[in-house]
Amino acid sequence: MDVLRRPPADPAFRADVLAGLTAPIRAIPARWLYDRRGSELFEAITQLPEYYPTRADTALLEQHAAAVAEIVGTGDVVVEFGSGSSTKTPILLRATSPAAYVPVDISGDFLRESSAALQSIFPDLPLYPVEADFMRPFQLPDAVAQKTKLGFFPGSTIGNMVPGTAVDLLRAMRQTLGVGSFLLIAMDRVKSVETLLAAYDDSQGVTAEFNLNLLHRINRELDGSIPVGAFRHRAVWNDGFSRIEMHLEALRDVRFEVDGCAFEMRAGETIHTENSHKYGRRDARLLLTAGGWTVTNEWTAEGDSFAILLARA
Ligand code: AVI
């Protein structure tokens, strides 16, 4: 009966989970962490005392949005990659007084919710939400075609991609926005391993819950029997790749099924669930250059702990 009531699983989720659990080094793409519960838990992470990136990003925007506006000029079009946040987006829109705002997201639901919220704060601002996968170039609305574009990618989300994918994204953004456009992008910096580990393995266990939620999601949506209590969250600094990795580690030998397929893991084996790359000053510039962008300005938080960069295509 339960099986009959369960909504059909997303085929891409099923494919990624089955392939990821079968691979010699088990890994599931981080995007599956964000179901409704996962998104709520990520929101809670952003409020944690140990999780500095959101506060640093917001503070840098508050301090430097006016300087961005001076460089870019007014009457541009802000194109945000992601459906926009209720705190960061208004800071940029207030400072730059754009001719229009174009939020882009693959999820129509998120896009509609955040666009409605934003329109109530800026009732006179022309808003053109675009439902698209921004990892590939896409067509901007005709109404904004002739204006200068300011791409906006806050949150250091680019760090969740391996460098090759990050460069592909930057190139896609350049193609979407066009030559002469600007990009304002946040990137987290390399810093002490202690600070990084605390940010990704917080004392309240919220990040652990966020990571373990993936196993609950697999059990629920893919008819899984994973003993979630037999796994623990692990955050690891991988110095060679300059990234924090999140893993789910089996605490004992386990056997389980997912979608009718049997799996076994030995105690100590892990499922790799997320990368969060940290870039030094030169690394960040090199990444943007490889993506077709020239960095024109850079603002950093205290102790060079976080950066927002302005670049030109
Ligand atoms: C969304 N992204 C920028 C977060 C990060 O810091 O890499 C995701 C996250 N994972 C664990 N904590 C936060």
py3Dmol code that shows the C-alpha trace and the ligand (Angstrom):
import py3Dmol

protein = """\
ATOM      1  CA  MET A   1       0.000   0.000   0.000  1.00  0.00           C
ATOM      2  CA  ASP A   2       2.850   2.341   0.933  1.00  0.00           C
ATOM      3  CA  VAL A   3       4.453   1.671  -2.401  1.00  0.00           C
ATOM      4  CA  LEU A   4       1.259   2.684  -4.174  1.00  0.00           C
ATOM      5  CA  ARG A   5       1.062   5.956  -2.278  1.00  0.00           C
ATOM      6  CA  ARG A   6       4.700   6.974  -2.805  1.00  0.00           C
ATOM      7  CA  PRO A   7       5.078   9.574  -5.580  1.00  0.00           C
ATOM      8  CA  PRO A   8       7.308   8.395  -8.454  1.00  0.00           C
ATOM      9  CA  ALA A   9      10.990   9.017  -7.696  1.00  0.00           C
ATOM     10  CA  ASP A  10      12.947  11.513  -9.771  1.00  0.00           C
ATOM     11  CA  PRO A  11      14.714   9.281 -12.343  1.00  0.00           C
ATOM     12  CA  ALA A  12      17.845  11.464 -12.195  1.00  0.00           C
ATOM     13  CA  PHE A  13      17.975  11.008  -8.389  1.00  0.00           C
ATOM     14  CA  ARG A  14      17.593   7.240  -8.741  1.00  0.00           C
ATOM     15  CA  ALA A  15      20.303   7.088 -11.430  1.00  0.00           C
ATOM     16  CA  ASP A  16      22.774   9.216  -9.426  1.00  0.00           C
ATOM     17  CA  VAL A  17      22.211   7.265  -6.193  1.00  0.00           C
ATOM     18  CA  LEU A  18      22.490   3.821  -7.777  1.00  0.00           C
ATOM     19  CA  ALA A  19      25.579   4.791  -9.797  1.00  0.00           C
ATOM     20  CA  GLY A  20      27.095   6.578  -6.783  1.00  0.00           C
ATOM     21  CA  LEU A  21      26.627   3.624  -4.421  1.00  0.00           C
ATOM     22  CA  THR A  22      28.001   1.180  -6.995  1.00  0.00           C
ATOM     23  CA  ALA A  23      31.161   3.168  -7.842  1.00  0.00           C
ATOM     24  CA  PRO A  24      34.457   1.992  -6.281  1.00  0.00           C
ATOM     25  CA  ILE A  25      34.708   5.356  -4.478  1.00  0.00           C
ATOM     26  CA  ARG A  26      31.125   5.984  -3.431  1.00  0.00           C
ATOM     27  CA  ALA A  27      29.825   9.491  -4.112  1.00  0.00           C
ATOM     28  CA  ILE A  28      26.424  11.124  -4.610  1.00  0.00           C
ATOM     29  CA  PRO A  29      26.187  14.637  -6.164  1.00  0.00           C
ATOM     30  CA  ALA A  30      25.615  17.369  -3.573  1.00  0.00           C
ATOM     31  CA  ARG A  31      22.534  18.760  -5.296  1.00  0.00           C
ATOM     32  CA  TRP A  32      20.474  15.888  -3.838  1.00  0.00           C
ATOM     33  CA  LEU A  33      21.100  17.228  -0.321  1.00  0.00           C
ATOM     34  CA  TYR A  34      18.535  19.937  -1.015  1.00  0.00           C
ATOM     35  CA  ASP A  35      15.050  18.445  -0.685  1.00  0.00           C
ATOM     36  CA  ARG A  36      12.624  20.517   1.412  1.00  0.00           C
ATOM     37  CA  ARG A  37      14.125  19.335   4.719  1.00  0.00           C
ATOM     38  CA  GLY A  38      17.665  19.718   3.374  1.00  0.00           C
ATOM     39  CA  SER A  39      16.947  23.293   2.282  1.00  0.00           C
ATOM     40  CA  GLU A  40      15.542  24.086   5.741  1.00  0.00           C
ATOM     41  CA  LEU A  41      18.638  22.595   7.365  1.00  0.00           C
ATOM     42  CA  PHE A  42      20.933  24.576   5.059  1.00  0.00           C
ATOM     43  CA  GLU A  43      19.049  27.721   6.079  1.00  0.00           C
ATOM     44  CA  ALA A  44      19.703  26.773   9.734  1.00  0.00           C
ATOM     45  CA  ILE A  45      23.412  26.233   8.905  1.00  0.00           C
ATOM     46  CA  THR A  46      23.683  29.804   7.629  1.00  0.00           C
ATOM     47  CA  GLN A  47      22.692  31.034  11.119  1.00  0.00           C
ATOM     48  CA  LEU A  48      25.256  28.938  13.017  1.00  0.00           C
ATOM     49  CA  PRO A  49      28.015  30.749  14.916  1.00  0.00           C
ATOM     50  CA  GLU A  50      30.681  28.560  13.253  1.00  0.00           C
ATOM     51  CA  TYR A  51      29.363  29.026   9.686  1.00  0.00           C
ATOM     52  CA  TYR A  52      30.993  32.330   8.693  1.00  0.00           C
ATOM     53  CA  PRO A  53      30.380  32.430   4.874  1.00  0.00           C
ATOM     54  CA  THR A  54      26.818  33.814   4.837  1.00  0.00           C
ATOM     55  CA  ARG A  55      27.591  36.554   7.356  1.00  0.00           C
ATOM     56  CA  ALA A  56      30.820  37.485   5.568  1.00  0.00           C
ATOM     57  CA  ASP A  57      29.120  37.586   2.157  1.00  0.00           C
ATOM     58  CA  THR A  58      26.243  39.743   3.434  1.00  0.00           C
ATOM     59  CA  ALA A  59      28.570  42.138   5.264  1.00  0.00           C
ATOM     60  CA  LEU A  60      30.809  42.563   2.195  1.00  0.00           C
ATOM     61  CA  LEU A  61      27.784  43.341   0.052  1.00  0.00           C
ATOM     62  CA  GLU A  62      26.534  45.874   2.568  1.00  0.00           C
ATOM     63  CA  GLN A  63      29.924  47.570   2.664  1.00  0.00           C
ATOM     64  CA  HIS A  64      30.702  47.547  -1.060  1.00  0.00           C
ATOM     65  CA  ALA A  65      27.453  47.478  -3.062  1.00  0.00           C
ATOM     66  CA  ALA A  66      27.713  51.265  -3.531  1.00  0.00           C
ATOM     67  CA  ALA A  67      31.213  50.861  -5.004  1.00  0.00           C
ATOM     68  CA  VAL A  68      29.891  48.151  -7.331  1.00  0.00           C
ATOM     69  CA  ALA A  69      27.136  50.531  -8.464  1.00  0.00           C
ATOM     70  CA  GLU A  70      29.687  53.246  -9.149  1.00  0.00           C
ATOM     71  CA  ILE A  71      31.747  50.951 -11.372  1.00  0.00           C
ATOM     72  CA  VAL A  72      28.865  49.270 -13.185  1.00  0.00           C
ATOM     73  CA  GLY A  73      26.674  52.359 -13.406  1.00  0.00           C
ATOM     74  CA  THR A  74      22.914  52.560 -12.931  1.00  0.00           C
ATOM     75  CA  GLY A  75      20.273  51.366 -15.373  1.00  0.00           C
ATOM     76  CA  ASP A  76      21.899  47.969 -15.832  1.00  0.00           C
ATOM     77  CA  VAL A  77      20.065  44.667 -15.517  1.00  0.00           C
ATOM     78  CA  VAL A  78      20.866  42.425 -12.566  1.00  0.00           C
ATOM     79  CA  VAL A  79      20.796  38.734 -13.528  1.00  0.00           C
ATOM     80  CA  GLU A  80      20.956  36.529 -10.438  1.00  0.00           C
ATOM     81  CA  PHE A  81      22.048  32.910 -10.859  1.00  0.00           C
ATOM     82  CA  GLY A  82      19.811  31.175  -8.302  1.00  0.00           C
ATOM     83  CA  SER A  83      16.394  32.393  -7.274  1.00  0.00           C
ATOM     84  CA  GLY A  84      17.619  35.103  -4.939  1.00  0.00           C
ATOM     85  CA  SER A  85      17.865  35.490  -1.201  1.00  0.00           C
ATOM     86  CA  SER A  86      15.683  37.685   0.917  1.00  0.00           C
ATOM     87  CA  THR A  87      18.723  39.317   2.519  1.00  0.00           C
ATOM     88  CA  LYS A  88      21.477  39.585  -0.106  1.00  0.00           C
ATOM     89  CA  THR A  89      19.480  40.450  -3.228  1.00  0.00           C
ATOM     90  CA  PRO A  90      17.783  43.584  -1.806  1.00  0.00           C
ATOM     91  CA  ILE A  91      21.193  44.966  -0.761  1.00  0.00           C
ATOM     92  CA  LEU A  92      22.456  44.851  -4.348  1.00  0.00           C
ATOM     93  CA  LEU A  93      19.189  46.062  -5.891  1.00  0.00           C
ATOM     94  CA  ARG A  94      18.970  49.038  -3.529  1.00  0.00           C
ATOM     95  CA  ALA A  95      22.531  50.093  -4.306  1.00  0.00           C
ATOM     96  CA  THR A  96      22.473  49.613  -8.086  1.00  0.00           C
ATOM     97  CA  SER A  97      18.889  50.757  -8.901  1.00  0.00           C
ATOM     98  CA  PRO A  98      18.767  48.447 -11.921  1.00  0.00           C
ATOM     99  CA  ALA A  99      16.442  48.834 -14.917  1.00  0.00           C
ATOM    100  CA  ALA A 100      15.274  45.256 -14.332  1.00  0.00           C
ATOM    101  CA  TYR A 101      15.981  42.144 -12.285  1.00  0.00           C
ATOM    102  CA  VAL A 102      16.200  38.651 -13.784  1.00  0.00           C
ATOM    103  CA  PRO A 103      16.328  35.771 -11.270  1.00  0.00           C
ATOM    104  CA  VAL A 104      17.243  32.440 -12.876  1.00  0.00           C
ATOM    105  CA  ASP A 105      16.552  29.060 -11.306  1.00  0.00           C
ATOM    106  CA  ILE A 106      15.937  25.508 -12.407  1.00  0.00           C
ATOM    107  CA  SER A 107      13.124  25.187  -9.844  1.00  0.00           C
ATOM    108  CA  GLY A 108      10.015  27.063 -10.942  1.00  0.00           C
ATOM    109  CA  ASP A 109       8.553  26.822  -7.429  1.00  0.00           C
ATOM    110  CA  PHE A 110      11.509  28.544  -5.741  1.00  0.00           C
ATOM    111  CA  LEU A 111      11.564  31.118  -8.514  1.00  0.00           C
ATOM    112  CA  ARG A 112       7.899  32.026  -8.126  1.00  0.00           C
ATOM    113  CA  GLU A 113       8.095  32.220  -4.312  1.00  0.00           C
ATOM    114  CA  SER A 114      11.192  34.406  -4.193  1.00  0.00           C
ATOM    115  CA  SER A 115      10.072  36.620  -7.106  1.00  0.00           C
ATOM    116  CA  ALA A 116       6.759  37.351  -5.377  1.00  0.00           C
ATOM    117  CA  ALA A 117       8.588  38.212  -2.140  1.00  0.00           C
ATOM    118  CA  LEU A 118      10.987  40.515  -3.961  1.00  0.00           C
ATOM    119  CA  GLN A 119       8.283  42.234  -5.975  1.00  0.00           C
ATOM    120  CA  SER A 120       6.571  43.181  -2.713  1.00  0.00           C
ATOM    121  CA  ILE A 121       9.776  44.932  -1.562  1.00  0.00           C
ATOM    122  CA  PHE A 122      10.413  46.575  -4.967  1.00  0.00           C
ATOM    123  CA  PRO A 123       6.927  47.089  -6.450  1.00  0.00           C
ATOM    124  CA  ASP A 124       8.180  49.272  -9.337  1.00  0.00           C
ATOM    125  CA  LEU A 125      11.088  47.098 -10.419  1.00  0.00           C
ATOM    126  CA  PRO A 126      10.496  45.181 -13.674  1.00  0.00           C
ATOM    127  CA  LEU A 127      11.058  41.506 -12.857  1.00  0.00           C
ATOM    128  CA  TYR A 128      11.655  38.790 -15.455  1.00  0.00           C
ATOM    129  CA  PRO A 129      12.040  35.374 -13.779  1.00  0.00           C
ATOM    130  CA  VAL A 130      13.643  32.752 -16.032  1.00  0.00           C
ATOM    131  CA  GLU A 131      13.220  29.033 -15.366  1.00  0.00           C
ATOM    132  CA  ALA A 132      16.449  27.542 -16.729  1.00  0.00           C
ATOM    133  CA  ASP A 133      19.470  25.411 -15.924  1.00  0.00           C
ATOM    134  CA  PHE A 134      22.115  28.142 -15.720  1.00  0.00           C
ATOM    135  CA  MET A 135      24.938  25.613 -15.983  1.00  0.00           C
ATOM    136  CA  ARG A 136      24.375  26.015 -19.742  1.00  0.00           C
ATOM    137  CA  PRO A 137      23.984  29.234 -21.768  1.00  0.00           C
ATOM    138  CA  PHE A 138      20.368  30.372 -22.077  1.00  0.00           C
ATOM    139  CA  GLN A 139      18.414  33.160 -23.746  1.00  0.00           C
ATOM    140  CA  LEU A 140      17.671  36.256 -21.651  1.00  0.00           C
ATOM    141  CA  PRO A 141      14.254  37.931 -22.071  1.00  0.00           C
ATOM    142  CA  ASP A 142      14.041  40.265 -25.121  1.00  0.00           C
ATOM    143  CA  ALA A 143      13.109  43.162 -22.836  1.00  0.00           C
ATOM    144  CA  VAL A 144      16.625  43.247 -21.335  1.00  0.00           C
ATOM    145  CA  ALA A 145      18.627  42.360 -24.450  1.00  0.00           C
ATOM    146  CA  GLN A 146      20.025  45.854 -25.120  1.00  0.00           C
ATOM    147  CA  LYS A 147      21.060  46.690 -21.528  1.00  0.00           C
ATOM    148  CA  THR A 148      24.364  46.112 -19.721  1.00  0.00           C
ATOM    149  CA  LYS A 149      24.117  43.017 -17.527  1.00  0.00           C
ATOM    150  CA  LEU A 150      25.446  42.553 -14.024  1.00  0.00           C
ATOM    151  CA  GLY A 151      25.525  38.843 -13.200  1.00  0.00           C
ATOM    152  CA  PHE A 152      25.202  38.075  -9.485  1.00  0.00           C
ATOM    153  CA  PHE A 153      26.318  34.767  -7.965  1.00  0.00           C
ATOM    154  CA  PRO A 154      26.562  35.176  -4.178  1.00  0.00           C
ATOM    155  CA  GLY A 155      26.968  32.546  -1.482  1.00  0.00           C
ATOM    156  CA  SER A 156      30.260  30.969  -2.685  1.00  0.00           C
ATOM    157  CA  THR A 157      28.172  28.271  -4.380  1.00  0.00           C
ATOM    158  CA  ILE A 158      30.811  28.066  -7.109  1.00  0.00           C
ATOM    159  CA  GLY A 159      32.950  26.310  -4.481  1.00  0.00           C
ATOM    160  CA  ASN A 160      30.603  23.316  -4.572  1.00  0.00           C
ATOM    161  CA  MET A 161      31.740  22.545  -8.117  1.00  0.00           C
ATOM    162  CA  VAL A 162      35.003  20.890  -9.090  1.00  0.00           C
ATOM    163  CA  PRO A 163      37.192  23.452 -10.910  1.00  0.00           C
ATOM    164  CA  GLY A 164      36.437  22.040 -14.388  1.00  0.00           C
ATOM    165  CA  THR A 165      32.689  22.398 -13.824  1.00  0.00           C
ATOM    166  CA  ALA A 166      33.180  25.855 -12.271  1.00  0.00           C
ATOM    167  CA  VAL A 167      35.034  27.015 -15.396  1.00  0.00           C
ATOM    168  CA  ASP A 168      32.283  25.580 -17.629  1.00  0.00           C
ATOM    169  CA  LEU A 169      29.732  27.534 -15.588  1.00  0.00           C
ATOM    170  CA  LEU A 170      31.719  30.790 -15.814  1.00  0.00           C
ATOM    171  CA  ARG A 171      31.955  30.358 -19.590  1.00  0.00           C
ATOM    172  CA  ALA A 172      28.219  29.666 -19.811  1.00  0.00           C
ATOM    173  CA  MET A 173      27.535  32.824 -17.754  1.00  0.00           C
ATOM    174  CA  ARG A 174      29.737  34.841 -20.106  1.00  0.00           C
ATOM    175  CA  GLN A 175      27.848  33.538 -23.108  1.00  0.00           C
ATOM    176  CA  THR A 176      24.479  34.218 -21.478  1.00  0.00           C
ATOM    177  CA  LEU A 177      25.349  37.749 -20.320  1.00  0.00           C
ATOM    178  CA  GLY A 178      27.448  38.794 -23.316  1.00  0.00           C
ATOM    179  CA  VAL A 179      30.748  40.602 -23.851  1.00  0.00           C
ATOM    180  CA  GLY A 180      31.006  43.806 -21.826  1.00  0.00           C
ATOM    181  CA  SER A 181      28.858  42.475 -18.988  1.00  0.00           C
ATOM    182  CA  PHE A 182      29.901  42.281 -15.339  1.00  0.00           C
ATOM    183  CA  LEU A 183      29.859  39.474 -12.809  1.00  0.00           C
ATOM    184  CA  LEU A 184      29.771  39.893  -9.032  1.00  0.00           C
ATOM    185  CA  ILE A 185      30.698  36.570  -7.470  1.00  0.00           C
ATOM    186  CA  ALA A 186      31.475  35.380  -3.939  1.00  0.00           C
ATOM    187  CA  MET A 187      34.241  32.896  -3.171  1.00  0.00           C
ATOM    188  CA  ASP A 188      35.367  31.460   0.116  1.00  0.00           C
ATOM    189  CA  ARG A 189      39.076  31.644   0.929  1.00  0.00           C
ATOM    190  CA  VAL A 190      41.574  29.078   2.183  1.00  0.00           C
ATOM    191  CA  LYS A 191      41.990  29.539   5.937  1.00  0.00           C
ATOM    192  CA  SER A 192      42.924  27.608   9.081  1.00  0.00           C
ATOM    193  CA  VAL A 193      41.798  23.983   8.970  1.00  0.00           C
ATOM    194  CA  GLU A 194      40.364  24.403  12.461  1.00  0.00           C
ATOM    195  CA  THR A 195      38.015  27.196  11.340  1.00  0.00           C
ATOM    196  CA  LEU A 196      36.997  25.275   8.222  1.00  0.00           C
ATOM    197  CA  LEU A 197      36.276  22.038  10.066  1.00  0.00           C
ATOM    198  CA  ALA A 198      34.216  23.850  12.690  1.00  0.00           C
ATOM    199  CA  ALA A 199      32.137  25.501   9.937  1.00  0.00           C
ATOM    200  CA  TYR A 200      31.358  22.127   8.338  1.00  0.00           C
ATOM    201  CA  ASP A 201      31.016  20.050  11.520  1.00  0.00           C
ATOM    202  CA  ASP A 202      29.270  22.412  13.939  1.00  0.00           C
ATOM    203  CA  SER A 203      28.849  21.799  17.641  1.00  0.00           C
ATOM    204  CA  GLN A 204      25.031  21.656  17.428  1.00  0.00           C
ATOM    205  CA  GLY A 205      25.148  18.894  14.802  1.00  0.00           C
ATOM    206  CA  VAL A 206      23.054  20.786  12.232  1.00  0.00           C
ATOM    207  CA  THR A 207      25.502  20.062   9.390  1.00  0.00           C
ATOM    208  CA  ALA A 208      25.534  16.406  10.448  1.00  0.00           C
ATOM    209  CA  GLU A 209      21.738  16.338  10.215  1.00  0.00           C
ATOM    210  CA  PHE A 210      21.905  18.069   6.815  1.00  0.00           C
ATOM    211  CA  ASN A 211      24.279  15.398   5.504  1.00  0.00           C
ATOM    212  CA  LEU A 212      22.448  12.431   7.090  1.00  0.00           C
ATOM    213  CA  ASN A 213      19.154  13.738   5.681  1.00  0.00           C
ATOM    214  CA  LEU A 214      20.340  12.445   2.307  1.00  0.00           C
ATOM    215  CA  LEU A 215      20.084   8.869   3.624  1.00  0.00           C
ATOM    216  CA  HIS A 216      16.554   9.518   4.926  1.00  0.00           C
ATOM    217  CA  ARG A 217      15.668  10.939   1.514  1.00  0.00           C
ATOM    218  CA  ILE A 218      17.021   7.839  -0.254  1.00  0.00           C
ATOM    219  CA  ASN A 219      15.038   5.568   2.086  1.00  0.00           C
ATOM    220  CA  ARG A 220      11.863   7.574   1.557  1.00  0.00           C
ATOM    221  CA  GLU A 221      12.003   8.251  -2.162  1.00  0.00           C
ATOM    222  CA  LEU A 222      13.873   5.195  -3.431  1.00  0.00           C
ATOM    223  CA  ASP A 223      12.449   2.502  -1.186  1.00  0.00           C
ATOM    224  CA  GLY A 224      15.740   2.220   0.714  1.00  0.00           C
ATOM    225  CA  SER A 225      16.555   0.295   3.868  1.00  0.00           C
ATOM    226  CA  ILE A 226      19.716   2.165   4.862  1.00  0.00           C
ATOM    227  CA  PRO A 227      20.263   1.981   8.651  1.00  0.00           C
ATOM    228  CA  VAL A 228      20.809   5.730   9.071  1.00  0.00           C
ATOM    229  CA  GLY A 229      21.889   5.306  12.719  1.00  0.00           C
ATOM    230  CA  ALA A 230      24.841   3.227  11.517  1.00  0.00           C
ATOM    231  CA  PHE A 231      26.315   6.256   9.700  1.00  0.00           C
ATOM    232  CA  ARG A 232      27.993   9.423  10.902  1.00  0.00           C
ATOM    233  CA  HIS A 233      28.761  12.773   9.278  1.00  0.00           C
ATOM    234  CA  ARG A 234      32.408  13.516   8.575  1.00  0.00           C
ATOM    235  CA  ALA A 235      33.929  16.769   7.373  1.00  0.00           C
ATOM    236  CA  VAL A 236      37.471  16.392   6.004  1.00  0.00           C
ATOM    237  CA  TRP A 237      39.946  18.985   4.723  1.00  0.00           C
ATOM    238  CA  ASN A 238      41.513  17.697   1.486  1.00  0.00           C
ATOM    239  CA  ASP A 239      44.599  19.859   1.130  1.00  0.00           C
ATOM    240  CA  GLY A 240      45.588  18.534  -2.306  1.00  0.00           C
ATOM    241  CA  PHE A 241      42.284  19.703  -3.773  1.00  0.00           C
ATOM    242  CA  SER A 242      41.927  22.695  -1.423  1.00  0.00           C
ATOM    243  CA  ARG A 243      38.459  21.676  -0.356  1.00  0.00           C
ATOM    244  CA  ILE A 244      36.298  20.591   2.520  1.00  0.00           C
ATOM    245  CA  GLU A 245      34.658  17.264   1.767  1.00  0.00           C
ATOM    246  CA  MET A 246      31.537  15.950   3.438  1.00  0.00           C
ATOM    247  CA  HIS A 247      31.241  12.194   3.795  1.00  0.00           C
ATOM    248  CA  LEU A 248      28.825   9.733   5.383  1.00  0.00           C
ATOM    249  CA  GLU A 249      30.845   7.079   7.167  1.00  0.00           C
ATOM    250  CA  ALA A 250      29.583   3.586   8.035  1.00  0.00           C
ATOM    251  CA  LEU A 251      30.211   2.944  11.727  1.00  0.00           C
ATOM    252  CA  ARG A 252      29.876  -0.837  11.285  1.00  0.00           C
ATOM    253  CA  ASP A 253      29.546  -3.296   8.409  1.00  0.00           C
ATOM    254  CA  VAL A 254      26.152  -2.651   6.821  1.00  0.00           C
ATOM    255  CA  ARG A 255      23.942  -4.238   4.175  1.00  0.00           C
ATOM    256  CA  PHE A 256      20.965  -2.445   2.705  1.00  0.00           C
ATOM    257  CA  GLU A 257      18.795  -2.178  -0.368  1.00  0.00           C
ATOM    258  CA  VAL A 258      17.896   0.800  -2.540  1.00  0.00           C
ATOM    259  CA  ASP A 259      15.298   0.448  -5.270  1.00  0.00           C
ATOM    260  CA  GLY A 260      15.661  -3.345  -5.157  1.00  0.00           C
ATOM    261  CA  CYS A 261      19.483  -3.306  -5.462  1.00  0.00           C
ATOM    262  CA  ALA A 262      21.611  -4.726  -2.636  1.00  0.00           C
ATOM    263  CA  PHE A 263      24.640  -2.870  -1.255  1.00  0.00           C
ATOM    264  CA  GLU A 264      27.293  -3.644   1.330  1.00  0.00           C
ATOM    265  CA  MET A 265      29.672  -1.301   3.091  1.00  0.00           C
ATOM    266  CA  ARG A 266      32.433  -2.124   5.537  1.00  0.00           C
ATOM    267  CA  ALA A 267      32.928  -0.190   8.765  1.00  0.00           C
ATOM    268  CA  GLY A 268      34.914   2.981   7.986  1.00  0.00           C
ATOM    269  CA  GLU A 269      33.848   3.165   4.312  1.00  0.00           C
ATOM    270  CA  THR A 270      32.245   6.417   3.248  1.00  0.00           C
ATOM    271  CA  ILE A 271      29.865   7.955   0.743  1.00  0.00           C
ATOM    272  CA  HIS A 272      31.262  11.291  -0.488  1.00  0.00           C
ATOM    273  CA  THR A 273      28.400  13.806  -0.564  1.00  0.00           C
ATOM    274  CA  GLU A 274      29.837  17.309  -1.075  1.00  0.00           C
ATOM    275  CA  ASN A 275      32.907  19.353  -1.967  1.00  0.00           C
ATOM    276  CA  SER A 276      33.361  22.946  -0.888  1.00  0.00           C
ATOM    277  CA  HIS A 277      36.446  24.372  -2.607  1.00  0.00           C
ATOM    278  CA  LYS A 278      38.336  27.253  -1.010  1.00  0.00           C
ATOM    279  CA  TYR A 279      40.307  29.580  -3.240  1.00  0.00           C
ATOM    280  CA  GLY A 280      43.316  31.744  -2.515  1.00  0.00           C
ATOM    281  CA  ARG A 281      43.600  35.173  -4.165  1.00  0.00           C
ATOM    282  CA  ARG A 282      45.502  33.903  -7.209  1.00  0.00           C
ATOM    283  CA  ASP A 283      43.386  30.738  -7.503  1.00  0.00           C
ATOM    284  CA  ALA A 284      40.197  32.832  -7.623  1.00  0.00           C
ATOM    285  CA  ARG A 285      41.600  35.090 -10.359  1.00  0.00           C
ATOM    286  CA  LEU A 286      42.879  32.121 -12.331  1.00  0.00           C
ATOM    287  CA  LEU A 287      39.487  30.405 -12.153  1.00  0.00           C
ATOM    288  CA  LEU A 288      37.697  33.539 -13.397  1.00  0.00           C
ATOM    289  CA  THR A 289      40.280  34.093 -16.126  1.00  0.00           C
ATOM    290  CA  ALA A 290      39.889  30.491 -17.308  1.00  0.00           C
ATOM    291  CA  GLY A 291      36.141  31.152 -17.443  1.00  0.00           C
ATOM    292  CA  GLY A 292      36.598  34.182 -19.730  1.00  0.00           C
ATOM    293  CA  TRP A 293      36.344  36.914 -17.072  1.00  0.00           C
ATOM    294  CA  THR A 294      38.838  39.625 -16.065  1.00  0.00           C
ATOM    295  CA  VAL A 295      38.765  40.554 -12.391  1.00  0.00           C
ATOM    296  CA  THR A 296      38.494  44.328 -11.998  1.00  0.00           C
ATOM    297  CA  ASN A 297      37.849  44.615  -8.256  1.00  0.00           C
ATOM    298  CA  GLU A 298      38.015  42.458  -5.189  1.00  0.00           C
ATOM    299  CA  TRP A 299      36.758  43.084  -1.652  1.00  0.00           C
ATOM    300  CA  THR A 300      37.716  40.809   1.207  1.00  0.00           C
ATOM    301  CA  ALA A 301      36.495  40.184   4.737  1.00  0.00           C
ATOM    302  CA  GLU A 302      38.705  40.574   7.776  1.00  0.00           C
ATOM    303  CA  GLY A 303      41.792  38.383   7.687  1.00  0.00           C
ATOM    304  CA  ASP A 304      41.188  37.666   3.964  1.00  0.00           C
ATOM    305  CA  SER A 305      38.626  35.075   5.071  1.00  0.00           C
ATOM    306  CA  PHE A 306      36.063  35.560   2.267  1.00  0.00           C
ATOM    307  CA  ALA A 307      35.923  37.536  -0.994  1.00  0.00           C
ATOM    308  CA  ILE A 308      33.517  39.111  -3.424  1.00  0.00           C
ATOM    309  CA  LEU A 309      34.973  39.761  -6.855  1.00  0.00           C
ATOM    310  CA  LEU A 310      33.792  41.967  -9.681  1.00  0.00           C
ATOM    311  CA  ALA A 311      34.814  40.788 -13.137  1.00  0.00           C
ATOM    312  CA  ARG A 312      34.189  41.911 -16.713  1.00  0.00           C
ATOM    313  CA  ALA A 313      33.548  39.741 -19.758  1.00  0.00           C
TER     314      ALA A 313
END
"""
ligand_1 = """\
13
AVI
C 25.769 26.148 -0.540
N 27.200 26.061 -0.207
C 27.888 27.299 -0.561
C 27.490 25.587 1.140
C 29.013 25.529 1.377
O 29.473 26.171 2.311
O 29.716 24.876 0.611
C 26.871 24.236 1.418
C 27.175 23.691 2.787
N 27.460 22.447 3.073
C 27.663 22.294 4.367
N 27.520 23.464 4.926
C 27.220 24.353 3.965
"""
view = py3Dmol.view(width=600, height=400)
view.addModel(protein, "pdb")
view.setStyle({"model": 0}, {"cartoon": {"style": "trace"}})
view.addModel(ligand_1, "xyz")
view.setStyle({"model": 1}, {"stick": {}})
view.zoomTo()
view.show()
